[in-house]
Amino acid sequence: MAEEKITLSKQDRRSVALRSTFLQGSWNYERMQNGGWCFAMIPAIKKLYTNKEDQKAALKRHLEFFNTHPYVASPVLGVTLALEEEKANGAQVDDAAIQGVKVGMMGPLAGVGDPVFWFTARPMLGALGASLAMGGSILGPILFFVLWNVIRWAFMWYTQEFGYRAGSKISEDLSGGLLQKVTKIASILGMFVLGSLIERWVSIRNGFRAYKGYNFTGQLKFLNSRSYAIITDTVMYVVTQEESFSYRNHPCIVCSRYLRTCSRYSVI
């Protein structure tokens, strides 16, 4: 009678996903995330191997060097779970093959995490929360916290499941240009969003002290042609030290009056 096949249940895989949150909990300079990785694999190792010696060998196998973005480690975990499951059921999967898949995936995936999460998702959600907080709403930080963790957890769980179902075949996709395209799109989107937010939320309060004693105050906004004219004239005056200063003679592009009589700017 053939032995019953050992499989990892959804609860087992969920336990691994929860533990992967602490991937960097024991980060070290020698093998970096190996401690957190091994900690995440413990529920699966206990389920797949009942023999203590096999469990020890599996733990030792997963204490090798590992380092990638903490969120994109999830698909690597999924593939590793699939390989360990095959090995526990008698397939010819040696330790070098498992480590080779981990190392081969962690490099390409590491370059995806930063542009997708740090440079796109988090700045966008942070700007949304900050705009609400600046208006006096307590929903700002709460919304940021909830949305960020929903996106993070959804990504980690579903990519781990995808890796588990795909198994070692997922490494074939990494050799193509898919990851490079995802990284490029995320980088462009992140720069576009941040560039748009500058004009909306960033302002600088400035005060220029000219050489002859003129003191100019006003609010500088990025992408503002009036501010560009003010800065240009201020710099030219300081450099040339000319008595005739043209700042106040510039017409305001909003009301068409000269800036010396425009209420939007004051000259002290």
SEMARSE-599483 format. One record per residue (C-alpha): residue in three letters; x, y, z; residue number from 0. Coordinates in Angstrom, 3 decimals, always signed. Example, Ala and Ser with C-alpha at 12.3 -4.5 7.8 and 13.67 -1.06 7.14 Angstrom:
2
@type: Ala, X: +12.300, Y: -4.500, Z: +7.800, seq: 0
@type: Ser, X: +13.670, Y: -1.060, Z: +7.140, seq: 1
! end
This chain:
268
@type: Met, X: +0.000, Y: +0.000, Z: +0.000, seq: 0
@type: Ala, X: +1.430, Y: +3.354, Z: -1.030, seq: 1
@type: Glu, X: +2.159, Y: +5.880, Z: +1.668, seq: 2
@type: Glu, X: -0.213, Y: +8.804, Z: +1.967, seq: 3
@type: Lys, X: +1.146, Y: +11.970, Z: +0.412, seq: 4
@type: Ile, X: +2.059, Y: +14.720, Z: +2.865, seq: 5
@type: Thr, X: +0.657, Y: +18.105, Z: +1.901, seq: 6
@type: Leu, X: +0.715, Y: +21.501, Z: +3.518, seq: 7
@type: Ser, X: -2.739, Y: +22.735, Z: +4.442, seq: 8
@type: Lys, X: -3.887, Y: +26.307, Z: +4.023, seq: 9
@type: Gln, X: -3.495, Y: +26.791, Z: +7.762, seq: 10
@type: Asp, X: +0.128, Y: +25.639, Z: +7.555, seq: 11
@type: Arg, X: +0.845, Y: +28.079, Z: +4.756, seq: 12
@type: Arg, X: -0.914, Y: +30.859, Z: +6.631, seq: 13
@type: Ser, X: +1.294, Y: +30.226, Z: +9.657, seq: 14
@type: Val, X: +4.355, Y: +30.566, Z: +7.437, seq: 15
@type: Ala, X: +3.000, Y: +33.845, Z: +6.016, seq: 16
@type: Leu, X: +2.371, Y: +35.266, Z: +9.498, seq: 17
@type: Arg, X: +5.861, Y: +34.347, Z: +10.645, seq: 18
@type: Ser, X: +7.396, Y: +35.918, Z: +7.533, seq: 19
@type: Thr, X: +6.424, Y: +39.304, Z: +8.981, seq: 20
@type: Phe, X: +9.460, Y: +38.886, Z: +11.251, seq: 21
@type: Leu, X: +11.803, Y: +38.115, Z: +8.373, seq: 22
@type: Gln, X: +14.216, Y: +40.820, Z: +9.498, seq: 23
@type: Gly, X: +13.739, Y: +40.205, Z: +13.206, seq: 24
@type: Ser, X: +17.178, Y: +38.614, Z: +13.592, seq: 25
@type: Trp, X: +18.984, Y: +40.329, Z: +10.721, seq: 26
@type: Asn, X: +22.734, Y: +39.817, Z: +10.899, seq: 27
@type: Tyr, X: +25.762, Y: +40.863, Z: +8.854, seq: 28
@type: Glu, X: +26.889, Y: +37.329, Z: +8.055, seq: 29
@type: Arg, X: +23.753, Y: +35.741, Z: +6.594, seq: 30
@type: Met, X: +21.320, Y: +38.658, Z: +6.852, seq: 31
@type: Gln, X: +17.699, Y: +37.353, Z: +6.824, seq: 32
@type: Asn, X: +18.486, Y: +33.677, Z: +7.360, seq: 33
@type: Gly, X: +17.199, Y: +33.619, Z: +10.949, seq: 34
@type: Gly, X: +13.852, Y: +35.150, Z: +10.058, seq: 35
@type: Trp, X: +13.558, Y: +32.877, Z: +7.036, seq: 36
@type: Cys, X: +14.198, Y: +29.765, Z: +9.118, seq: 37
@type: Phe, X: +11.697, Y: +30.977, Z: +11.750, seq: 38
@type: Ala, X: +9.023, Y: +31.333, Z: +9.042, seq: 39
@type: Met, X: +9.668, Y: +27.812, Z: +7.722, seq: 40
@type: Ile, X: +9.314, Y: +26.036, Z: +11.082, seq: 41
@type: Pro, X: +5.543, Y: +25.241, Z: +10.838, seq: 42
@type: Ala, X: +6.036, Y: +23.653, Z: +7.405, seq: 43
@type: Ile, X: +9.115, Y: +21.714, Z: +8.518, seq: 44
@type: Lys, X: +7.257, Y: +20.265, Z: +11.504, seq: 45
@type: Lys, X: +4.366, Y: +19.212, Z: +9.270, seq: 46
@type: Leu, X: +6.499, Y: +17.672, Z: +6.500, seq: 47
@type: Tyr, X: +9.129, Y: +15.901, Z: +8.605, seq: 48
@type: Thr, X: +8.225, Y: +13.855, Z: +11.656, seq: 49
@type: Asn, X: +11.744, Y: +12.564, Z: +12.210, seq: 50
@type: Lys, X: +13.877, Y: +14.817, Z: +14.436, seq: 51
@type: Glu, X: +16.956, Y: +14.314, Z: +12.297, seq: 52
@type: Asp, X: +15.094, Y: +15.327, Z: +9.158, seq: 53
@type: Gln, X: +13.797, Y: +18.414, Z: +10.941, seq: 54
@type: Lys, X: +17.310, Y: +19.359, Z: +12.036, seq: 55
@type: Ala, X: +18.602, Y: +18.893, Z: +8.497, seq: 56
@type: Ala, X: +15.817, Y: +21.099, Z: +7.125, seq: 57
@type: Leu, X: +16.494, Y: +23.839, Z: +9.677, seq: 58
@type: Lys, X: +20.176, Y: +23.755, Z: +8.859, seq: 59
@type: Arg, X: +19.336, Y: +23.923, Z: +5.145, seq: 60
@type: His, X: +17.381, Y: +27.133, Z: +5.649, seq: 61
@type: Leu, X: +19.999, Y: +28.847, Z: +7.779, seq: 62
@type: Glu, X: +22.043, Y: +29.581, Z: +4.678, seq: 63
@type: Phe, X: +22.475, Y: +33.120, Z: +3.367, seq: 64
@type: Phe, X: +19.289, Y: +34.856, Z: +2.260, seq: 65
@type: Asn, X: +18.517, Y: +38.512, Z: +1.598, seq: 66
@type: Thr, X: +15.840, Y: +40.292, Z: -0.429, seq: 67
@type: His, X: +13.103, Y: +42.862, Z: +0.032, seq: 68
@type: Pro, X: +11.021, Y: +41.683, Z: +3.035, seq: 69
@type: Tyr, X: +7.715, Y: +41.745, Z: +1.135, seq: 70
@type: Val, X: +8.823, Y: +40.107, Z: -2.095, seq: 71
@type: Ala, X: +10.305, Y: +37.228, Z: -0.120, seq: 72
@type: Ser, X: +6.782, Y: +35.751, Z: -0.082, seq: 73
@type: Pro, X: +6.854, Y: +34.177, Z: -3.577, seq: 74
@type: Val, X: +10.257, Y: +32.705, Z: -2.739, seq: 75
@type: Leu, X: +8.735, Y: +31.206, Z: +0.398, seq: 76
@type: Gly, X: +5.916, Y: +29.721, Z: -1.668, seq: 77
@type: Val, X: +8.298, Y: +28.053, Z: -4.102, seq: 78
@type: Thr, X: +10.425, Y: +26.750, Z: -1.227, seq: 79
@type: Leu, X: +7.354, Y: +25.269, Z: +0.459, seq: 80
@type: Ala, X: +6.500, Y: +23.438, Z: -2.756, seq: 81
@type: Leu, X: +10.045, Y: +22.063, Z: -3.069, seq: 82
@type: Glu, X: +10.139, Y: +20.955, Z: +0.559, seq: 83
@type: Glu, X: +6.799, Y: +19.231, Z: +0.099, seq: 84
@type: Glu, X: +8.124, Y: +17.338, Z: -2.928, seq: 85
@type: Lys, X: +11.269, Y: +16.374, Z: -1.021, seq: 86
@type: Ala, X: +9.258, Y: +15.123, Z: +1.957, seq: 87
@type: Asn, X: +7.231, Y: +12.926, Z: -0.397, seq: 88
@type: Gly, X: +10.311, Y: +11.212, Z: -1.821, seq: 89
@type: Ala, X: +11.131, Y: +13.360, Z: -4.843, seq: 90
@type: Gln, X: +14.792, Y: +13.718, Z: -5.786, seq: 91
@type: Val, X: +15.253, Y: +17.306, Z: -4.587, seq: 92
@type: Asp, X: +18.611, Y: +17.896, Z: -2.970, seq: 93
@type: Asp, X: +19.646, Y: +20.724, Z: -0.662, seq: 94
@type: Ala, X: +21.622, Y: +22.492, Z: -3.381, seq: 95
@type: Ala, X: +18.560, Y: +22.663, Z: -5.629, seq: 96
@type: Ile, X: +16.447, Y: +24.325, Z: -2.917, seq: 97
@type: Gln, X: +19.156, Y: +26.826, Z: -2.066, seq: 98
@type: Gly, X: +19.780, Y: +27.464, Z: -5.758, seq: 99
@type: Val, X: +16.145, Y: +28.395, Z: -6.362, seq: 100
@type: Lys, X: +16.172, Y: +30.724, Z: -3.344, seq: 101
@type: Val, X: +19.340, Y: +32.494, Z: -4.448, seq: 102
@type: Gly, X: +18.196, Y: +32.670, Z: -8.061, seq: 103
@type: Met, X: +14.905, Y: +34.334, Z: -7.118, seq: 104
@type: Met, X: +15.990, Y: +36.680, Z: -4.349, seq: 105
@type: Gly, X: +18.226, Y: +38.780, Z: -6.612, seq: 106
@type: Pro, X: +15.719, Y: +39.720, Z: -9.351, seq: 107
@type: Leu, X: +12.892, Y: +40.203, Z: -6.845, seq: 108
@type: Ala, X: +14.953, Y: +42.469, Z: -4.580, seq: 109
@type: Gly, X: +14.941, Y: +45.199, Z: -7.229, seq: 110
@type: Val, X: +11.147, Y: +45.149, Z: -7.466, seq: 111
@type: Gly, X: +10.297, Y: +45.817, Z: -3.832, seq: 112
@type: Asp, X: +11.825, Y: +49.295, Z: -3.534, seq: 113
@type: Pro, X: +10.125, Y: +50.991, Z: -6.521, seq: 114
@type: Val, X: +6.796, Y: +49.252, Z: -5.939, seq: 115
@type: Phe, X: +6.494, Y: +49.687, Z: -2.170, seq: 116
@type: Trp, X: +8.929, Y: +52.348, Z: -0.921, seq: 117
@type: Phe, X: +8.779, Y: +54.703, Z: -3.933, seq: 118
@type: Thr, X: +5.181, Y: +54.250, Z: -5.137, seq: 119
@type: Ala, X: +2.665, Y: +52.727, Z: -2.718, seq: 120
@type: Arg, X: +3.894, Y: +54.251, Z: +0.532, seq: 121
@type: Pro, X: +4.399, Y: +57.840, Z: -0.759, seq: 122
@type: Met, X: +0.954, Y: +57.812, Z: -2.384, seq: 123
@type: Leu, X: -0.785, Y: +56.525, Z: +0.746, seq: 124
@type: Gly, X: +1.311, Y: +58.811, Z: +2.946, seq: 125
@type: Ala, X: +0.348, Y: +61.849, Z: +0.878, seq: 126
@type: Leu, X: -3.318, Y: +60.872, Z: +1.088, seq: 127
@type: Gly, X: -3.124, Y: +60.466, Z: +4.862, seq: 128
@type: Ala, X: -1.101, Y: +63.669, Z: +5.282, seq: 129
@type: Ser, X: -3.614, Y: +65.717, Z: +3.293, seq: 130
@type: Leu, X: -6.400, Y: +64.565, Z: +5.622, seq: 131
@type: Ala, X: -4.264, Y: +65.128, Z: +8.716, seq: 132
@type: Met, X: -3.356, Y: +68.659, Z: +7.592, seq: 133
@type: Gly, X: -7.063, Y: +69.372, Z: +7.407, seq: 134
@type: Gly, X: -7.429, Y: +68.314, Z: +11.045, seq: 135
@type: Ser, X: -8.889, Y: +64.855, Z: +10.415, seq: 136
@type: Ile, X: -7.810, Y: +61.943, Z: +12.595, seq: 137
@type: Leu, X: -8.656, Y: +59.653, Z: +9.673, seq: 138
@type: Gly, X: -5.363, Y: +60.610, Z: +7.990, seq: 139
@type: Pro, X: -2.968, Y: +58.380, Z: +9.975, seq: 140
@type: Ile, X: -5.640, Y: +55.703, Z: +10.471, seq: 141
@type: Leu, X: -6.322, Y: +55.494, Z: +6.745, seq: 142
@type: Phe, X: -2.615, Y: +55.287, Z: +5.970, seq: 143
@type: Phe, X: -2.071, Y: +52.505, Z: +8.523, seq: 144
@type: Val, X: -5.068, Y: +50.442, Z: +7.396, seq: 145
@type: Leu, X: -4.534, Y: +50.763, Z: +3.637, seq: 146
@type: Trp, X: -0.790, Y: +50.138, Z: +3.860, seq: 147
@type: Asn, X: -1.214, Y: +46.925, Z: +5.835, seq: 148
@type: Val, X: -4.102, Y: +45.704, Z: +3.673, seq: 149
@type: Ile, X: -1.983, Y: +46.123, Z: +0.527, seq: 150
@type: Arg, X: +1.080, Y: +44.617, Z: +2.179, seq: 151
@type: Trp, X: -0.721, Y: +41.590, Z: +3.556, seq: 152
@type: Ala, X: -2.680, Y: +40.942, Z: +0.380, seq: 153
@type: Phe, X: +0.504, Y: +41.047, Z: -1.668, seq: 154
@type: Met, X: +2.427, Y: +38.777, Z: +0.701, seq: 155
@type: Trp, X: -0.309, Y: +36.160, Z: +0.991, seq: 156
@type: Tyr, X: -1.317, Y: +35.909, Z: -2.662, seq: 157
@type: Thr, X: +2.240, Y: +35.930, Z: -3.983, seq: 158
@type: Gln, X: +3.175, Y: +33.186, Z: -1.526, seq: 159
@type: Glu, X: +0.225, Y: +31.138, Z: -2.731, seq: 160
@type: Phe, X: +1.201, Y: +31.823, Z: -6.325, seq: 161
@type: Gly, X: +4.743, Y: +30.633, Z: -5.657, seq: 162
@type: Tyr, X: +3.467, Y: +27.523, Z: -3.867, seq: 163
@type: Arg, X: +1.263, Y: +26.512, Z: -6.796, seq: 164
@type: Ala, X: +3.843, Y: +27.365, Z: -9.453, seq: 165
@type: Gly, X: +6.701, Y: +25.615, Z: -7.690, seq: 166
@type: Ser, X: +10.095, Y: +25.686, Z: -9.325, seq: 167
@type: Lys, X: +8.529, Y: +26.635, Z: -12.687, seq: 168
@type: Ile, X: +8.257, Y: +30.234, Z: -11.483, seq: 169
@type: Ser, X: +11.993, Y: +30.655, Z: -11.954, seq: 170
@type: Glu, X: +11.414, Y: +30.432, Z: -15.714, seq: 171
@type: Asp, X: +9.368, Y: +33.661, Z: -15.577, seq: 172
@type: Leu, X: +12.169, Y: +35.457, Z: -13.752, seq: 173
@type: Ser, X: +14.540, Y: +34.917, Z: -16.662, seq: 174
@type: Gly, X: +12.319, Y: +36.983, Z: -18.954, seq: 175
@type: Gly, X: +11.668, Y: +40.704, Z: -18.936, seq: 176
@type: Leu, X: +8.566, Y: +40.636, Z: -16.718, seq: 177
@type: Leu, X: +10.251, Y: +41.882, Z: -13.549, seq: 178
@type: Gln, X: +12.153, Y: +44.583, Z: -15.415, seq: 179
@type: Lys, X: +8.897, Y: +45.869, Z: -16.921, seq: 180
@type: Val, X: +7.148, Y: +45.892, Z: -13.541, seq: 181
@type: Thr, X: +10.054, Y: +47.768, Z: -11.967, seq: 182
@type: Lys, X: +10.148, Y: +50.354, Z: -14.750, seq: 183
@type: Ile, X: +6.392, Y: +50.976, Z: -14.647, seq: 184
@type: Ala, X: +6.412, Y: +51.335, Z: -10.848, seq: 185
@type: Ser, X: +9.362, Y: +53.739, Z: -10.957, seq: 186
@type: Ile, X: +7.694, Y: +55.947, Z: -13.581, seq: 187
@type: Leu, X: +4.400, Y: +55.955, Z: -11.690, seq: 188
@type: Gly, X: +6.138, Y: +56.820, Z: -8.425, seq: 189
@type: Met, X: +8.052, Y: +59.749, Z: -9.944, seq: 190
@type: Phe, X: +4.899, Y: +61.025, Z: -11.665, seq: 191
@type: Val, X: +2.871, Y: +60.948, Z: -8.448, seq: 192
@type: Leu, X: +5.585, Y: +62.594, Z: -6.349, seq: 193
@type: Gly, X: +6.110, Y: +65.274, Z: -8.987, seq: 194
@type: Ser, X: +2.402, Y: +66.038, Z: -8.989, seq: 195
@type: Leu, X: +2.277, Y: +66.260, Z: -5.203, seq: 196
@type: Ile, X: +5.073, Y: +68.848, Z: -5.063, seq: 197
@type: Glu, X: +2.954, Y: +71.602, Z: -6.585, seq: 198
@type: Arg, X: -0.056, Y: +70.622, Z: -4.488, seq: 199
@type: Trp, X: +1.454, Y: +70.375, Z: -1.014, seq: 200
@type: Val, X: +5.034, Y: +71.685, Z: -0.940, seq: 201
@type: Ser, X: +5.577, Y: +75.325, Z: -0.086, seq: 202
@type: Ile, X: +8.620, Y: +77.180, Z: +1.227, seq: 203
@type: Arg, X: +8.504, Y: +80.339, Z: +3.298, seq: 204
@type: Asn, X: +11.401, Y: +82.502, Z: +2.247, seq: 205
@type: Gly, X: +12.960, Y: +85.834, Z: +3.124, seq: 206
@type: Phe, X: +15.612, Y: +87.453, Z: +0.911, seq: 207
@type: Arg, X: +17.963, Y: +90.080, Z: +2.311, seq: 208
@type: Ala, X: +19.463, Y: +92.195, Z: -0.482, seq: 209
@type: Tyr, X: +22.849, Y: +93.965, Z: -0.276, seq: 210
@type: Lys, X: +21.484, Y: +97.526, Z: +0.032, seq: 211
@type: Gly, X: +19.081, Y: +96.674, Z: +2.824, seq: 212
@type: Tyr, X: +16.007, Y: +95.542, Z: +0.910, seq: 213
@type: Asn, X: +14.114, Y: +92.740, Z: +2.625, seq: 214
@type: Phe, X: +11.648, Y: +90.729, Z: +0.613, seq: 215
@type: Thr, X: +9.092, Y: +88.341, Z: +2.054, seq: 216
@type: Gly, X: +6.652, Y: +86.133, Z: +0.232, seq: 217
@type: Gln, X: +5.502, Y: +82.585, Z: -0.285, seq: 218
@type: Leu, X: +7.384, Y: +80.531, Z: -2.856, seq: 219
@type: Lys, X: +5.506, Y: +77.798, Z: -4.631, seq: 220
@type: Phe, X: +7.119, Y: +75.345, Z: -7.001, seq: 221
@type: Leu, X: +6.204, Y: +75.624, Z: -10.678, seq: 222
@type: Asn, X: +5.157, Y: +79.252, Z: -10.079, seq: 223
@type: Ser, X: +6.301, Y: +81.681, Z: -12.773, seq: 224
@type: Arg, X: +5.944, Y: +84.709, Z: -10.501, seq: 225
@type: Ser, X: +8.269, Y: +83.192, Z: -7.938, seq: 226
@type: Tyr, X: +10.749, Y: +82.438, Z: -10.690, seq: 227
@type: Ala, X: +10.769, Y: +86.115, Z: -11.661, seq: 228
@type: Ile, X: +11.219, Y: +87.173, Z: -8.036, seq: 229
@type: Ile, X: +14.155, Y: +84.820, Z: -7.478, seq: 230
@type: Thr, X: +15.777, Y: +85.842, Z: -10.755, seq: 231
@type: Asp, X: +15.544, Y: +89.567, Z: -9.955, seq: 232
@type: Thr, X: +16.776, Y: +89.071, Z: -6.394, seq: 233
@type: Val, X: +19.817, Y: +87.167, Z: -7.547, seq: 234
@type: Met, X: +20.561, Y: +89.726, Z: -10.249, seq: 235
@type: Tyr, X: +20.293, Y: +92.577, Z: -7.756, seq: 236
@type: Val, X: +22.627, Y: +90.930, Z: -5.246, seq: 237
@type: Val, X: +25.156, Y: +90.175, Z: -7.986, seq: 238
@type: Thr, X: +25.069, Y: +93.562, Z: -9.755, seq: 239
@type: Gln, X: +24.224, Y: +95.704, Z: -6.694, seq: 240
@type: Glu, X: +22.239, Y: +98.056, Z: -8.925, seq: 241
@type: Glu, X: +20.046, Y: +100.680, Z: -7.357, seq: 242
@type: Ser, X: +17.234, Y: +100.181, Z: -9.866, seq: 243
@type: Phe, X: +15.559, Y: +96.965, Z: -8.835, seq: 244
@type: Ser, X: +12.944, Y: +95.550, Z: -11.199, seq: 245
@type: Tyr, X: +11.162, Y: +93.190, Z: -8.796, seq: 246
@type: Arg, X: +8.334, Y: +95.579, Z: -8.030, seq: 247
@type: Asn, X: +7.886, Y: +96.500, Z: -11.677, seq: 248
@type: His, X: +6.930, Y: +92.966, Z: -12.761, seq: 249
@type: Pro, X: +3.243, Y: +92.614, Z: -13.663, seq: 250
@type: Cys, X: +1.276, Y: +90.049, Z: -11.660, seq: 251
@type: Ile, X: +0.026, Y: +87.313, Z: -13.981, seq: 252
@type: Val, X: -3.173, Y: +86.997, Z: -11.937, seq: 253
@type: Cys, X: -4.423, Y: +90.572, Z: -11.567, seq: 254
@type: Ser, X: -2.114, Y: +92.265, Z: -14.153, seq: 255
@type: Arg, X: -1.114, Y: +94.966, Z: -11.647, seq: 256
@type: Tyr, X: +2.493, Y: +95.713, Z: -10.831, seq: 257
@type: Leu, X: +3.774, Y: +93.644, Z: -7.952, seq: 258
@type: Arg, X: +4.504, Y: +96.788, Z: -5.922, seq: 259
@type: Thr, X: +0.729, Y: +97.321, Z: -5.677, seq: 260
@type: Cys, X: -0.349, Y: +93.662, Z: -5.705, seq: 261
@type: Ser, X: -1.613, Y: +92.395, Z: -2.368, seq: 262
@type: Arg, X: -0.114, Y: +88.967, Z: -3.012, seq: 263
@type: Tyr, X: +3.417, Y: +90.234, Z: -2.364, seq: 264
@type: Ser, X: +4.752, Y: +92.672, Z: +0.186, seq: 265
@type: Val, X: +8.061, Y: +94.516, Z: +0.142, seq: 266
@type: Ile, X: +9.442, Y: +95.630, Z: +3.479, seq: 267
! end
